[in-house]
Amino acid sequence: MIPSSDKAQLQELFKEKLLNEVKLIVFTQETECRFCQETRQLVDELSSLSDKIMFESYDFVKDVDKANDYGVDKIPAVLIVGERDYGIRFYGLPSGYEFASLIEDILDVSSGVTHLSQETKNRLKTLNKPIHIQVFVTPTCPYCPRMVRLAHQFAIETTFIKADMVEAVEFPQLVYKYRVMGVPKVVINETTEFVGMLPEELFLAQVLRSIGSPSMVV
């Protein structure tokens, strides 16, 4: 799944920048899952590139209690867990442009620190209502990783946010439900949605809008 040349680069990157242990948890199923095997193999290969990356694999049906504990409701699913479970989820094979999102998320989770502005961090720490962000993507969309990364960084900054990357091609029922006509499409708390790439402050404004909080963005 990962070319040898890329493995060497990733090993150096992880050696240099991974601070603390990170656990990659995969939920798959032997049958009725189009990209389960590939997802499990990809994450297994990633975990072999650093002794600070742990790998756990569960069967979505046989380990239903574990899936419920983590709130996993579809597969394939990849969770990145560090000092705590930050609510970061990849639903679908994180391939193409989204592979970079996976790597960058691993680095962020290992440190527990994001690159968001201090103003954004301050606003996120004022949240007191649960927020669920879903970012619909395709592997060939160059703008999607930016929205996935922002959503996942928001989740790292506050326990009130859970953020999912959802690979649109693999979940047609959700594409139909949320009328996904283009990507990236972001759905927040089933009440707020938008299509396209937004800068950090405007994405934050949409998050705040979803719970009726003033955005302070003109």
LINFEN-V204481 format. One record per backbone hydrogen bond with DSSP energy under -1.0 kcal/mol. CO is the residue of the C=O (numbers start at 0). NH is the residue of the N-H. E is the energy in kcal/mol with one decimal. If there is no record, write none. Layout:
# LINFEN-V204481
co->CO nh->NH e->E
co->CO nh->NH e->E
This chain:
# LINFEN-V204481
co->2 nh->6 e->-2.2
co->3 nh->7 e->-1.9
co->4 nh->8 e->-1.5
co->5 nh->9 e->-2.7
co->6 nh->10 e->-2.5
co->7 nh->11 e->-1.7
co->8 nh->12 e->-2.3
co->9 nh->13 e->-3.1
co->10 nh->14 e->-2.2
co->11 nh->15 e->-1.9
co->12 nh->16 e->-2.6
co->13 nh->17 e->-2.1
co->21 nh->53 e->-3.1
co->22 nh->80 e->-2.9
co->23 nh->55 e->-2.6
co->24 nh->78 e->-2.8
co->25 nh->57 e->-2.9
co->26 nh->76 e->-2.0
co->27 nh->59 e->-3.1
co->34 nh->38 e->-2.2
co->35 nh->39 e->-2.5
co->36 nh->40 e->-2.3
co->37 nh->41 e->-2.6
co->38 nh->42 e->-2.2
co->39 nh->43 e->-2.1
co->40 nh->44 e->-2.4
co->41 nh->45 e->-2.1
co->42 nh->46 e->-2.4
co->43 nh->47 e->-1.0
co->45 nh->48 e->-1.8
co->49 nh->52 e->-1.4
co->51 nh->21 e->-3.0
co->53 nh->23 e->-3.1
co->55 nh->25 e->-2.8
co->57 nh->27 e->-2.4
co->58 nh->62 e->-2.8
co->60 nh->63 e->-1.1
co->62 nh->66 e->-2.2
co->63 nh->67 e->-2.5
co->64 nh->68 e->-2.1
co->65 nh->69 e->-1.7
co->66 nh->71 e->-2.6
co->75 nh->91 e->-2.3
co->76 nh->26 e->-2.3
co->77 nh->89 e->-2.3
co->78 nh->24 e->-2.3
co->80 nh->22 e->-3.4
co->83 nh->81 e->-2.0
co->86 nh->162 e->-2.1
co->87 nh->79 e->-1.0
co->88 nh->164 e->-2.5
co->89 nh->77 e->-2.4
co->90 nh->166 e->-2.6
co->92 nh->94 e->-2.2
co->94 nh->97 e->-1.7
co->95 nh->98 e->-1.4
co->97 nh->101 e->-2.0
co->98 nh->102 e->-2.0
co->99 nh->103 e->-2.6
co->100 nh->104 e->-2.5
co->101 nh->105 e->-2.0
co->102 nh->106 e->-1.8
co->103 nh->107 e->-2.2
co->104 nh->108 e->-2.9
co->105 nh->109 e->-1.9
co->106 nh->110 e->-1.1
co->107 nh->111 e->-2.7
co->116 nh->120 e->-2.3
co->117 nh->121 e->-2.4
co->118 nh->122 e->-2.1
co->119 nh->123 e->-2.5
co->120 nh->124 e->-1.7
co->122 nh->125 e->-1.3
co->123 nh->126 e->-1.4
co->130 nh->161 e->-2.5
co->131 nh->188 e->-2.7
co->132 nh->163 e->-3.2
co->133 nh->186 e->-2.7
co->134 nh->165 e->-2.9
co->135 nh->184 e->-1.5
co->136 nh->167 e->-2.9
co->137 nh->140 e->-1.7
co->138 nh->96 e->-2.4
co->143 nh->147 e->-2.2
co->144 nh->148 e->-3.0
co->145 nh->149 e->-2.0
co->146 nh->150 e->-2.4
co->147 nh->151 e->-2.5
co->148 nh->152 e->-2.6
co->149 nh->153 e->-2.6
co->150 nh->154 e->-1.7
co->151 nh->155 e->-1.6
co->152 nh->156 e->-1.5
co->157 nh->160 e->-1.1
co->159 nh->130 e->-3.3
co->161 nh->132 e->-3.0
co->162 nh->88 e->-2.2
co->163 nh->134 e->-2.8
co->164 nh->90 e->-3.3
co->165 nh->136 e->-2.4
co->170 nh->174 e->-1.8
co->171 nh->175 e->-2.3
co->172 nh->176 e->-2.0
co->173 nh->177 e->-2.6
co->174 nh->179 e->-2.3
co->178 nh->180 e->-1.0
co->183 nh->195 e->-3.2
co->184 nh->135 e->-3.4
co->185 nh->193 e->-1.8
co->186 nh->133 e->-2.8
co->187 nh->190 e->-2.0
co->187 nh->191 e->-2.1
co->191 nh->187 e->-3.5
co->193 nh->185 e->-2.9
co->198 nh->202 e->-2.3
co->199 nh->203 e->-2.5
co->200 nh->204 e->-1.6
co->201 nh->205 e->-1.8
co->202 nh->206 e->-2.0
co->203 nh->207 e->-2.6
co->204 nh->208 e->-2.2
co->205 nh->209 e->-1.6
co->207 nh->210 e->-1.1
co->207 nh->212 e->-2.9
co->208 nh->211 e->-1.5
